[in-house]
Amino acid sequence: MKALRLNALAIALGLGALLPGTTMAASDEPISVIQPPQSINIGMAELGKKLYFDPRLSKSGFISCNSCHNLSMGGTDNLPTSIGDKWQQGPINAPTVLNSSLNVAQFWDGRAADLKAQAGGPIANPGEMAFTHTLAVDVLQSIPGYVREFKMVFGKDKIDIDEVTLAIAEFEKTLVTPNARFDQWLLGKQDALSAKEKAGYALFKDSGCIACHNGEAVGGNSFQKMGVVEPYQAKSPAEGRSAVTGKDADRFNFKVPTLRNVEMTYPYFHDGAANTLTEAVDIMGRLQLGRTFSAEENANIVAFLKTLTGDQPAFTLPILPPSTDATPRPKPF
Amino acid sequence: MKALRLNALAIALGLGALLPGTTMAASDEPISVIQPPQSINIGMAELGKKLYFDPRLSKSGFISCNSCHNLSMGGTDNLPTSIGDKWQQGPINAPTVLNSSLNVAQFWDGRAADLKAQAGGPIANPGEMAFTHTLAVDVLQSIPGYVREFKMVFGKDKIDIDEVTLAIAEFEKTLVTPNARFDQWLLGKQDALSAKEKAGYALFKDSGCIACHNGEAVGGNSFQKMGVVEPYQAKSPAEGRSAVTGKDADRFNFKVPTLRNVEMTYPYFHDGAANTLTEAVDIMGRLQLGRTFSAEENANIVAFLKTLTGDQPAFTLPILPPSTDATPRPKPF
């Protein structure tokens, strides 16, 4: 990682101009091949998949993790900001859950250290699933199908919220998207990318995008200011990292989003204000790099970005164990 | 079917008392083995599966067919009445989509003749998906992944709403749930049911439940008055079949719901007012048959009903083709 960051820095400083045209080994590129998950507890992940799809973790019985991080749609809801309990409007764009295990931290402001810490947030957020951890556990504990499966995975009769969030996180770790055309190219398949896509990648490096969007996830590994050269006029009141650190210097610092599967994760930015990749590339160029891309340059970068779409998670829709007479009923209205 | 109806009638008239204890061939039973789907256009069903899971068929971009007919939860939302666009409260309980191809007609009042006619309803209902057929087709037509798939299936470049609803219906025809323990018993596996479950089935026939809940779907094949012996105090304003026929005699006539997978399709009745099977069996006994089941009788019937849970649909979660720059964006707020 250190070597990679230095490489990225060198490119951001303009040294990247030396790179295009030369034949590089994949290991020399500032973007690295995304790896399929390496160490998964399958029983725990299967349990987590059920929980991920279970709207009974919400007060209404209507909203599950998958409602806003929809695995049919790039792990997002494709809305500028999400819909919460009683149709409340969320303050920020729902980031993709795909490849989120590679993030330096979770949420746009990084307030959760890892996926487990993140998973508990929306359940208890009054604007999202609007439940409490205690009530969610009470529901699960009343369902024999869950009690048995938790016992198999964790060896205990009593379910607790740590087990719930651990299982959801384990499932989320499986949501990696390998085999993008860009990865095929990194792995040596020269014709996996067109000339236009390669030109887009060269420009992505030369112009400095790569300084923040690098590594396995093409982002997700640092916090950066939104609006470096020009301030960004956000539609969201969120101020980013400063909400976590309390430091004024961190205002409008947000986690750099992954660009993996970016073709599927529209609309863009923490406020979801950019509808298209063309718009997003244009705004990023001007506000972050002080550079106005020509229409052709923009199109080339967009063509490159679309090569980052990997194999989407393929799994059987989980069937949820039914509630019993003892299960507390949801309160939708 | 005629033989079956006569048989059911005989049982309703009390002749069923002769049956229990005798060893019957499955073909003599008033409930028949549910058949896996017989004739499916796989390409059309695969397209329909995507559409079924696609929230872009709603105005908000948030509600899909699967939101209220959730295939992880018995093809229902497990809520008394459903949540529609902007969190509107629906007027009636969402019936299960499982085995709905066996219904005599669709919706509680039978206002749609078949699944295709049904599928168009919620898309354009202002209280449900709140879209229009034209706008839904415009969205699909802007997505090359869909245009190609519609062309493959229907042979035309231009998508229309008939193709959309036909494809959804074809997918729904696959949602049959064979292999319930009860079917295994019908097919000759004597120990597939416990003594208690067999006693419950005998009582279900003897007491007259079978008069309406019979056939492959254990219901779904007739309209009957809710509240025969005593009137039903509904929490829903719906008056049932009379809304379709205009006949006063049809007031409070509703389609008899299927009892297949009834353990998963709580809460019960057209107003979703019965939370548990115990409650539902008790109310049905008193209001429809003038009979108060003892606690043991009730428990036996409930035990029988739980043997009607079949194999749930098992399929890979569909990945939806992404929107393009030209795709009209949803209006969630």
Interface residues (C-beta under 8 A of the other chain):
Chain A: F53 D54 P55 R56 S60 G61 F62 S67 N70 L71 S72 M73 G74 D77 N78 L79 P80 I83 K86 W87 Q89 E263 M264 Y266 P267 N275 T276 L277 T278 Q312 P313 A314 F315 T316 L317 P318 I319 L320 P322 S323 D325 R329 P330 P332 F333
Chain B: F53 D54 P55 R56 S60 G61 F62 S67 N70 L71 S72 M73 G74 D77 N78 L79 P80 I83 K86 W87 Q89 E263 M264 Y266 P267 N275 T276 L277 T278 Q312 P313 A314 F315 T316 L317 P318 I319 L320 P322 S323 D325 R329 P330 P332 F333
